[in-house]
């Protein structure tokens, strides 16, 4: 994975929505895992909980940093 830009993280695009080239079963598994992690990182960043992984699935903790 390349270093993402701010726009990549906020939009979950570019390097934060990338896949490894190839079509073997192992690469397909790696792509699925990589895309899932990128999605979780983008979501947690946008919700203001990236630094506290225990709150990534805690909706009541979202967006506290913008208040």
C-alpha positions in Angstrom: 0.0 0.0 0.0 1.2 3.5 -0.8 1.0 6.4 1.5 -2.5 7.9 1.2 -3.2 11.5 0.8 -5.7 13.3 3.1 -8.2 13.2 0.3 -7.7 9.5 -0.1 -8.5 8.9 3.6 -11.5 11.3 3.8 -13.1 9.9 0.6 -11.9 6.3 1.0 -10.5 6.5 -2.6 -7.2 6.3 -4.4 -4.7 4.4 -2.3 -7.3 3.6 0.3 -9.4 1.7 -2.2 -6.6 -0.1 -4.0 -6.2 -3.8 -4.9 -3.2 -5.9 -5.6 -3.0 -7.0 -9.3 -3.6 -10.6 -9.9 -6.3 -13.2 -9.9 -5.1 -16.1 -7.8 -7.2 -17.3 -4.9 -4.5 -16.1 -2.5 -4.4 -12.6 -4.0 -8.2 -12.4 -4.0 -8.1 -13.2 -0.2 -5.3 -10.6 0.3 -7.3 -8.0 -1.7 -10.5 -8.6 0.4 -8.5 -8.2 3.6 -6.7 -5.1 2.4 -9.9 -3.4 1.2 -11.7 -4.3 4.5 -8.9 -2.7 6.5 -8.7 0.4 4.3 -12.5 0.8 4.7 -12.3 0.5 8.5 -9.5 3.0 8.8 -11.3 5.5 6.6 -14.5 5.1 8.5 -12.9 5.4 11.9 -11.0 8.5 10.7 -14.2 10.2 9.5 -16.1 9.3 12.6 -13.3 10.7 14.9 -12.5 7.4 16.6 -9.4 6.3 14.7 -7.1 6.5 17.7 -9.4 4.4 19.9 -10.0 1.1 18.1 -12.3 -0.1 20.9 -14.8 2.6 19.8 -14.7 1.7 16.0 -18.0 -0.2 16.4 -19.4 2.1 19.2 -21.8 4.5 17.5 -22.3 6.6 20.6 -18.6 7.5 20.4 -18.7 8.8 16.8 -18.2 12.4 16.0 -17.3 13.5 19.5 -14.2 15.4 18.4 -16.3 17.8 16.3 -18.5 19.1 19.1 
